[in-house]
Amino acid sequence: MELDLRNVEPQYRHKLVLDAFNKMKNDEELVVIADHYPAHLLQILSGQIEKYKIDQTATGDFILKVTKKGYKPIVAHISEYRKIGDTFTPIPVLRKDEYGVILVFFKAGQYIPIHAPDSDLIFYVLQGKGTAYVDKREFEIREGSIIIVPKGVKRGIKAETYMEALHIVIPSPSAEDHEKVMRAAREGIQEVDLKQ
């Protein structure tokens, strides 16, 4: 199955891919054509894909090929996921409706905008230092810091140095909420209201 997202409005893209992916059987391949690197799609589909490949065309578009699989154990090393982008970079280890396990990489100055999702958060700093914003308070965080925030409570993270963290959300946020947070980070917005 092939989906060309280049002419689809951004707020509809993830739902379109998820609907198609959920109809697929294990070992079937989905090809997605996008006008940007599909990091968010990989996050949404993580834990449900056997393998993936991303190619960039001469025109700058990206072609993502994923093969669907059932869930199975994951044993991996952080170096297999490490990637840095123009905003904080969330890389999925596993995403299910019930929870998401994400490795997050930050350059100094990058941040996760303040938001109040319908997900509990467990955030463990593996490397680096920065500031956590939780319920109108600021906390210094560094290697070894752990933050636990219940759903509905505002939270955000800003890296002072290069930072790596394990980010667990229960349940996984909707594709729409995830896209709102990523858009805010891309546009330099410090806080986003997910209810709007």
PyMOL commands that set and color helices and strands:
alter all, ss='L'
color gray80, all
select helices_A, chain A and resi 10-23+39-45+78-80+175-186
alter helices_A, ss='H'
color red, helices_A
select strands_A, chain A and resi 2-4+29-34+49-56+62-68+89-95+100-106+111-115+120-127+129-134+137-142+146-149+155-159+163-170
alter strands_A, ss='S'
color yellow, strands_A
deselect
rebuild
show_as cartoon
